[in-house]
Amino acid sequence: MKVIYHHFSKPHEASIISILHRKYNWDPVCIAGTFIDDDGTVDGVSLKDCIISDTYKLRRSEFNYAEIASPIPVDSLILDALSEYEATFIDSLGMFQDKTGWEYSYTERKNFYIDMLTYWNTVINTCDPDLLVFYTWPHTPSCYPLYLLCKHYYSIDVLFIDPNPLLNQDYHLIGNSVENLSNPLDIVIKDSLKINYDNKNHLLEDDYISKIKIEPRHILSDFDRYANSDNYFSRFKNYYFAKIKLSNIPKIYNHLKGLGIDRKANKLPYYLPKSRMNVIQLFIFFEKLKSNNRKLKKYYDTKTVLPNLKIPFIYFSAPYQPEATSYLCGKHYENIMLTLRILSFACPKDWVIYYKEHPATFFDKFRGSFKRDRKLYSEILELQNIKMVPADYNQFELIENSKAIALISGTTAWEAVSRGKPVISFGQSWYSSCKGIKQVFSLHDVKEAIKQIISGYSPDKKDVHQYASIIKQVAFKFPEHYYPNKIYDKIRSGEIADEFYKAYIRDR
């Protein structure tokens, strides 16, 4: 079987490819962003007839057609088939490669989209793959178009590790659709496979569902990592100037020229090297982000109130933006004002909506001020039934005292439904097929969900435990995935390879 592999970027990740090749005859016909050994192989697997793509060069509009074939252009049929997803790409391009959101014009974004589709269309038609395998979500400007072509035009099977750590126990799914992250669980539910569910045992085993009072481990690790990391200037200084030596001179010179950086610095055409940032500009960019995020937090704090937990309210858990989970899982509701206006309109007039900002919005090295500003917060407060609460307010108090939880996507959905609280989800994620989650698509859906909540609806505890049981049957333990500094051995790589193979057989 011929396989395209994307972003197996570390040696222990790349060894998954070699195991799949030797054990299941999954032959790599193209690898992108993947670690290659010094001998030109992937853990001993020859790449003689394999297309090798550098994803960072792709983001810099450097396409290696000379090593593949003459470009095979996309046409109107392809663009029409993918038109539903075009806006997501255009938005993600700003998230990943635009320092202000204004350096790429709409025309440039559209042209870049077509350029990227043309490249991957050429690769697909040249190597004729049976399967596309990602190490994680296809979510960047260089890999998302590849996913779209395979999944939504050529009907080529797709697999990826969903990085969401489930049940706060490091379970992970092998997904096949970023538009439906719960699909691996849906297959079990729809096929009516036997659910190994025992009420008494699971109430004991999953006691954490109702009693956990701390943030999920992956969120805590984010807080710790960014709270204690060096600032960008320190890392810059250590990299170049900690030890003055001649070998640093070419590094400094090349980075001052902007080589290796894909983020735009100005309005020059994106295919020109001078359009991209150099390392000094990148440093200034992150310092400005830090300053803007801190200023934004100070402003946000002046607009917050302590919640009154005795009145009827809906807790709105805001997502960190810009991030893949929001624009991939939220679709149109990635626009937070669109979401809040609908929720506010449907909410009973004597109820309050408590909006809690995601704390990562204000982290020094995050891009929260890209998607949040004073005007947005003012617009939120103009919706008369919405009040903002401190970002560090205990979310479990809000969950347990609310009438319902509303969100675009995020771990809060599971934290709420597992406590017996109804959830209104504007986006989709791994939890979407759980019966206690009300996934909404329209204003009418939101009104109907709130009507049920007013009537006393609450999730059935048994449904939640059954869903947890299904997760444990379908998912696998993979704590290292979310903590990239931990390296696993060949045995672990073999286990992950087996999970990819099982997922492929399951989806057939």
NORWOQUI-V582251 format. One record per backbone hydrogen bond with DSSP energy under -1.0 kcal/mol. CO is the residue of the C=O (numbers start at 1). NH is the residue of the N-H. E is the energy in kcal/mol with one decimal. If there is no record, write none. Layout:
co=CO nh=NH e=E
co=CO nh=NH e=E
//
This chain:
co=1 nh=27 e=-3.0
co=2 nh=130 e=-3.0
co=2 nh=131 e=-1.4
co=3 nh=29 e=-2.7
co=3 nh=30 e=-1.1
co=4 nh=133 e=-3.1
co=5 nh=32 e=-2.2
co=6 nh=135 e=-1.6
co=7 nh=9 e=-1.1
co=8 nh=35 e=-2.5
co=10 nh=14 e=-3.0
co=11 nh=15 e=-1.7
co=13 nh=16 e=-1.5
co=14 nh=17 e=-1.0
co=14 nh=18 e=-1.2
co=15 nh=19 e=-2.0
co=16 nh=20 e=-2.3
co=17 nh=21 e=-2.0
co=18 nh=22 e=-2.5
co=19 nh=23 e=-2.8
co=20 nh=24 e=-1.7
co=20 nh=26 e=-1.8
co=21 nh=25 e=-1.1
co=25 nh=27 e=-1.0
co=27 nh=3 e=-2.8
co=29 nh=51 e=-2.4
co=30 nh=5 e=-2.7
co=31 nh=53 e=-2.8
co=32 nh=7 e=-3.6
co=37 nh=40 e=-2.1
co=41 nh=37 e=-2.9
co=42 nh=45 e=-1.7
co=45 nh=42 e=-2.0
co=47 nh=50 e=-1.4
co=51 nh=31 e=-2.6
co=53 nh=33 e=-1.9
co=54 nh=58 e=-1.9
co=55 nh=59 e=-1.9
co=57 nh=62 e=-2.8
co=58 nh=61 e=-1.9
co=63 nh=65 e=-1.3
co=64 nh=67 e=-1.5
co=65 nh=68 e=-1.9
co=75 nh=79 e=-2.4
co=76 nh=80 e=-2.7
co=77 nh=81 e=-2.1
co=78 nh=82 e=-1.7
co=82 nh=85 e=-1.9
co=85 nh=89 e=-1.6
co=86 nh=90 e=-2.4
co=87 nh=91 e=-2.2
co=88 nh=92 e=-2.5
co=89 nh=93 e=-2.4
co=90 nh=94 e=-1.1
co=91 nh=95 e=-1.6
co=92 nh=96 e=-2.5
co=93 nh=97 e=-2.5
co=97 nh=264 e=-3.0
co=105 nh=109 e=-2.3
co=106 nh=110 e=-2.5
co=107 nh=111 e=-2.6
co=108 nh=112 e=-2.8
co=109 nh=113 e=-2.2
co=110 nh=114 e=-2.2
co=111 nh=115 e=-2.7
co=112 nh=116 e=-2.6
co=113 nh=117 e=-2.4
co=114 nh=118 e=-2.5
co=115 nh=119 e=-2.1
co=116 nh=120 e=-2.3
co=117 nh=121 e=-2.6
co=118 nh=122 e=-2.0
co=119 nh=123 e=-2.1
co=120 nh=124 e=-2.8
co=121 nh=125 e=-2.1
co=122 nh=126 e=-1.5
co=123 nh=127 e=-2.7
co=124 nh=128 e=-2.1
co=131 nh=4 e=-2.4
co=132 nh=159 e=-2.2
co=133 nh=6 e=-2.3
co=137 nh=139 e=-1.1
co=140 nh=144 e=-2.9
co=143 nh=147 e=-2.1
co=144 nh=148 e=-2.5
co=145 nh=149 e=-2.4
co=146 nh=150 e=-2.2
co=147 nh=151 e=-3.2
co=148 nh=152 e=-2.6
co=149 nh=153 e=-1.2
co=149 nh=154 e=-3.0
co=150 nh=156 e=-3.0
co=157 nh=132 e=-2.4
co=159 nh=134 e=-3.0
co=160 nh=175 e=-2.7
co=166 nh=169 e=-2.2
co=166 nh=171 e=-1.4
co=170 nh=478 e=-2.6
co=171 nh=166 e=-3.1
co=172 nh=476 e=-2.2
co=173 nh=162 e=-2.9
co=175 nh=160 e=-1.7
co=180 nh=183 e=-1.7
co=182 nh=185 e=-1.1
co=182 nh=186 e=-2.2
co=183 nh=187 e=-2.1
co=185 nh=189 e=-2.2
co=186 nh=190 e=-3.5
co=187 nh=191 e=-1.9
co=188 nh=193 e=-1.8
co=189 nh=192 e=-1.1
co=195 nh=197 e=-2.1
co=198 nh=202 e=-2.8
co=199 nh=203 e=-1.9
co=200 nh=204 e=-1.4
co=201 nh=205 e=-3.2
co=202 nh=206 e=-2.9
co=204 nh=207 e=-1.3
co=206 nh=209 e=-2.3
co=207 nh=211 e=-1.3
co=208 nh=212 e=-2.3
co=216 nh=220 e=-2.1
co=217 nh=221 e=-2.4
co=218 nh=222 e=-1.4
co=219 nh=223 e=-2.2
co=220 nh=224 e=-2.5
co=221 nh=225 e=-2.9
co=222 nh=226 e=-2.3
co=223 nh=227 e=-2.0
co=224 nh=228 e=-1.6
co=231 nh=235 e=-1.8
co=232 nh=236 e=-2.5
co=233 nh=237 e=-2.8
co=234 nh=238 e=-2.6
co=235 nh=239 e=-2.1
co=236 nh=240 e=-1.9
co=237 nh=241 e=-2.9
co=245 nh=248 e=-1.7
co=246 nh=249 e=-1.5
co=248 nh=252 e=-2.6
co=249 nh=253 e=-2.7
co=250 nh=254 e=-2.8
co=251 nh=255 e=-2.4
co=252 nh=256 e=-2.2
co=253 nh=257 e=-1.2
co=254 nh=259 e=-1.8
co=255 nh=279 e=-1.5
co=258 nh=261 e=-1.3
co=263 nh=277 e=-2.7
co=269 nh=272 e=-2.0
co=272 nh=275 e=-2.0
co=273 nh=276 e=-1.6
co=275 nh=265 e=-3.4
co=275 nh=266 e=-1.1
co=278 nh=282 e=-2.3
co=279 nh=283 e=-2.1
co=280 nh=284 e=-2.4
co=281 nh=285 e=-2.5
co=282 nh=286 e=-2.2
co=283 nh=287 e=-2.2
co=284 nh=288 e=-2.6
co=285 nh=289 e=-2.2
co=286 nh=290 e=-2.4
co=287 nh=291 e=-2.2
co=288 nh=292 e=-3.2
co=289 nh=293 e=-3.0
co=290 nh=294 e=-2.0
co=291 nh=295 e=-2.4
co=292 nh=296 e=-2.5
co=293 nh=297 e=-2.1
co=294 nh=298 e=-2.0
co=295 nh=299 e=-2.1
co=296 nh=300 e=-3.0
co=297 nh=301 e=-2.8
co=298 nh=302 e=-1.2
co=300 nh=303 e=-1.5
co=308 nh=311 e=-1.0
co=312 nh=352 e=-1.7
co=313 nh=403 e=-3.0
co=314 nh=354 e=-2.6
co=315 nh=406 e=-2.7
co=316 nh=356 e=-2.2
co=323 nh=327 e=-2.0
co=324 nh=328 e=-2.8
co=326 nh=330 e=-2.0
co=329 nh=428 e=-2.0
co=330 nh=333 e=-2.0
co=331 nh=334 e=-1.7
co=332 nh=335 e=-1.6
co=335 nh=339 e=-1.8
co=336 nh=340 e=-2.5
co=337 nh=341 e=-2.5
co=338 nh=342 e=-1.7
co=339 nh=343 e=-2.3
co=340 nh=344 e=-3.0
co=341 nh=345 e=-2.3
co=342 nh=346 e=-1.9
co=343 nh=347 e=-1.5
co=348 nh=351 e=-1.9
co=352 nh=314 e=-2.6
co=353 nh=387 e=-2.6
co=354 nh=316 e=-3.0
co=355 nh=389 e=-2.5
co=356 nh=318 e=-1.9
co=358 nh=361 e=-2.1
co=359 nh=362 e=-1.8
co=360 nh=363 e=-1.4
co=363 nh=366 e=-1.1
co=367 nh=370 e=-2.1
co=368 nh=371 e=-1.2
co=368 nh=372 e=-1.2
co=373 nh=377 e=-2.0
co=374 nh=378 e=-2.4
co=375 nh=379 e=-2.5
co=376 nh=380 e=-2.3
co=377 nh=381 e=-2.1
co=378 nh=382 e=-1.2
co=380 nh=383 e=-1.3
co=383 nh=386 e=-2.3
co=385 nh=353 e=-3.0
co=387 nh=355 e=-3.1
co=388 nh=305 e=-2.4
co=390 nh=393 e=-1.7
co=394 nh=398 e=-1.3
co=395 nh=399 e=-2.6
co=396 nh=400 e=-2.5
co=397 nh=401 e=-1.5
co=404 nh=315 e=-2.2
co=405 nh=424 e=-3.3
co=406 nh=317 e=-2.1
co=407 nh=426 e=-2.8
co=408 nh=427 e=-1.4
co=410 nh=413 e=-1.5
co=411 nh=415 e=-2.0
co=412 nh=416 e=-2.2
co=413 nh=417 e=-2.6
co=414 nh=418 e=-2.2
co=416 nh=419 e=-1.6
co=416 nh=421 e=-2.2
co=417 nh=420 e=-1.5
co=422 nh=405 e=-2.2
co=423 nh=438 e=-3.3
co=424 nh=407 e=-2.0
co=425 nh=440 e=-2.4
co=429 nh=432 e=-1.9
co=431 nh=434 e=-2.1
co=434 nh=437 e=-2.1
co=436 nh=423 e=-1.4
co=438 nh=425 e=-2.4
co=442 nh=446 e=-1.9
co=443 nh=447 e=-2.4
co=444 nh=448 e=-2.5
co=445 nh=449 e=-2.4
co=446 nh=450 e=-2.5
co=447 nh=451 e=-2.2
co=448 nh=452 e=-2.0
co=449 nh=453 e=-1.9
co=450 nh=454 e=-2.8
co=451 nh=455 e=-1.6
co=452 nh=457 e=-2.3
co=453 nh=456 e=-1.6
co=460 nh=464 e=-1.6
co=461 nh=465 e=-2.2
co=462 nh=466 e=-2.5
co=463 nh=467 e=-2.2
co=464 nh=468 e=-2.2
co=465 nh=469 e=-2.0
co=466 nh=470 e=-2.2
co=467 nh=471 e=-2.3
co=468 nh=472 e=-2.0
co=469 nh=473 e=-1.2
co=470 nh=474 e=-2.2
co=471 nh=475 e=-3.4
co=476 nh=172 e=-2.3
co=478 nh=481 e=-1.3
co=483 nh=486 e=-2.2
co=489 nh=493 e=-2.2
co=490 nh=494 e=-2.5
co=491 nh=495 e=-1.7
co=492 nh=496 e=-2.1
co=493 nh=497 e=-2.4
co=494 nh=498 e=-2.2
co=495 nh=499 e=-1.8
co=496 nh=500 e=-2.1
co=497 nh=501 e=-2.2
co=498 nh=502 e=-2.8
co=499 nh=503 e=-2.3
co=500 nh=504 e=-2.2
co=501 nh=505 e=-2.3
co=502 nh=506 e=-2.6
co=503 nh=507 e=-2.0
//
